[in-house]
Amino acid sequence: MRCADPALSLQAGLDSTLHLAMGNALAPLRDQGVLIVGSGMSYHNLAICFQAGARPLRRFRCLAGRCVQDPATREQLLAKWREAPGGAASHRREEHLIL
């Protein structure tokens, strides 16, 4: 087994469409047995996470679920994540979701 440690950083503009394109460019590596590990959460606003009735987070979690379940609409939904119900409340800054 070979092991490499290359890193890919977020691009300066934090453009969702650009980062989706980067993911698509890396996707063929999966067929070559390359494991790519990323991290992140469906929400990152811990200030409202523990409040009773954190509706924005639940709404955005529904969008994340649709993205996982329906590859046909995934990129459209993710490109406009901030406009989605609960999107802006769930992630104050883009890098918390894009990563």
The 8 nearest C-alpha neighbors of each residue, nearest first, counted from 0:
[[1, 2, 3, 32, 33, 34, 31, 4],
 [2, 0, 3, 33, 4, 32, 34, 31],
 [1, 3, 0, 4, 33, 5, 34, 35],
 [4, 2, 5, 1, 6, 33, 0, 34],
 [3, 5, 6, 2, 7, 35, 1, 36],
 [6, 4, 3, 7, 2, 8, 35, 36],
 [7, 5, 4, 8, 3, 9, 35, 36],
 [8, 6, 5, 9, 10, 21, 98, 37],
 [7, 9, 10, 6, 98, 11, 18, 5],
 [8, 10, 11, 13, 7, 98, 94, 18],
 [9, 11, 13, 12, 8, 14, 18, 17],
 [10, 12, 13, 9, 14, 8, 94, 17],
 [11, 13, 14, 10, 9, 15, 17, 93],
 [14, 12, 11, 10, 15, 93, 94, 9],
 [13, 15, 12, 17, 16, 18, 10, 11],
 [16, 14, 78, 18, 17, 19, 13, 97],
 [15, 17, 19, 78, 18, 14, 20, 74],
 [18, 16, 20, 14, 19, 15, 21, 13],
 [17, 19, 21, 15, 20, 16, 22, 14],
 [18, 20, 22, 16, 21, 17, 15, 23],
 [21, 19, 23, 17, 18, 22, 24, 16],
 [22, 20, 18, 24, 19, 23, 17, 25],
 [23, 21, 19, 25, 20, 24, 26, 18],
 [22, 24, 20, 26, 25, 21, 19, 27],
 [23, 25, 21, 22, 26, 20, 27, 28],
 [24, 26, 22, 23, 27, 28, 21, 29],
 [25, 27, 23, 28, 24, 29, 22, 30],
 [28, 26, 29, 30, 25, 24, 31, 23],
 [29, 27, 31, 26, 30, 33, 25, 32],
 [28, 30, 33, 27, 32, 31, 26, 34],
 [31, 29, 28, 32, 27, 33, 26, 34],
 [32, 30, 28, 29, 33, 27, 34, 26],
 [33, 31, 29, 30, 34, 28, 27, 35],
 [34, 32, 29, 28, 31, 35, 30, 27],
 [35, 33, 32, 36, 29, 28, 31, 30],
 [36, 34, 33, 37, 29, 28, 25, 26],
 [37, 35, 34, 38, 33, 6, 98, 39],
 [38, 36, 35, 98, 39, 97, 7, 34],
 [39, 37, 98, 36, 40, 96, 97, 95],
 [38, 40, 98, 96, 95, 37, 41, 97],
 [39, 41, 42, 43, 96, 38, 95, 98],
 [40, 42, 60, 63, 43, 39, 96, 59],
 [43, 41, 89, 40, 90, 44, 56, 96],
 [42, 44, 90, 89, 45, 40, 95, 41],
 [45, 43, 89, 46, 90, 42, 47, 48],
 [44, 46, 48, 47, 43, 49, 42, 89],
 [45, 47, 44, 48, 49, 50, 43, 89],
 [48, 46, 50, 45, 49, 44, 53, 56],
 [49, 47, 45, 46, 50, 53, 44, 56],
 [48, 50, 47, 51, 45, 46, 53, 52],
 [51, 49, 47, 48, 53, 52, 46, 45],
 [50, 52, 53, 49, 48, 47, 54, 56],
 [51, 53, 54, 50, 49, 55, 57, 47],
 [52, 54, 50, 51, 55, 56, 48, 47],
 [53, 55, 57, 52, 56, 58, 85, 59],
 [56, 54, 85, 58, 57, 53, 59, 88],
 [55, 57, 59, 54, 58, 89, 53, 85],
 [56, 58, 60, 54, 59, 55, 61, 53],
 [59, 57, 55, 61, 56, 60, 85, 84],
 [58, 60, 85, 62, 56, 61, 57, 86],
 [59, 61, 63, 57, 62, 58, 41, 56],
 [62, 60, 64, 59, 58, 63, 65, 57],
 [63, 61, 59, 65, 64, 60, 66, 58],
 [64, 62, 60, 66, 61, 65, 59, 67],
 [63, 65, 61, 67, 62, 66, 68, 60],
 [64, 66, 68, 62, 67, 63, 69, 61],
 [67, 65, 73, 63, 64, 69, 68, 62],
 [66, 68, 64, 65, 69, 63, 70, 73],
 [67, 69, 65, 66, 64, 70, 73, 63],
 [68, 70, 71, 66, 65, 67, 72, 73],
 [69, 71, 73, 72, 68, 66, 67, 74],
 [72, 70, 69, 73, 74, 75, 66, 68],
 [71, 73, 75, 70, 74, 69, 76, 66],
 [74, 72, 66, 70, 76, 75, 71, 77],
 [73, 75, 77, 76, 72, 78, 19, 71],
 [76, 74, 78, 72, 73, 77, 79, 71],
 [75, 77, 73, 74, 79, 78, 80, 72],
 [76, 78, 80, 74, 79, 75, 73, 15],
 [77, 79, 15, 75, 16, 76, 80, 74],
 [80, 78, 77, 76, 81, 82, 75, 83],
 [81, 79, 77, 83, 82, 86, 78, 76],
 [80, 82, 86, 87, 83, 79, 85, 84],
 [83, 81, 80, 79, 86, 84, 87, 85],
 [84, 82, 86, 80, 81, 85, 79, 59],
 [85, 83, 86, 58, 59, 82, 55, 87],
 [84, 86, 55, 59, 88, 58, 87, 89],
 [87, 85, 81, 83, 89, 88, 84, 80],
 [86, 88, 81, 90, 89, 85, 91, 82],
 [89, 87, 85, 86, 90, 55, 91, 44],
 [88, 90, 42, 44, 86, 87, 56, 43],
 [91, 89, 43, 87, 92, 88, 44, 42],
 [90, 92, 87, 88, 89, 44, 93, 43],
 [93, 91, 90, 94, 95, 96, 87, 43],
 [94, 92, 95, 96, 97, 13, 90, 91],
 [93, 95, 97, 96, 92, 98, 13, 9],
 [94, 96, 93, 97, 92, 98, 90, 43],
 [95, 97, 94, 98, 93, 39, 90, 40],
 [98, 96, 94, 95, 93, 15, 18, 13],
 [97, 96, 94, 39, 95, 38, 37, 9]]
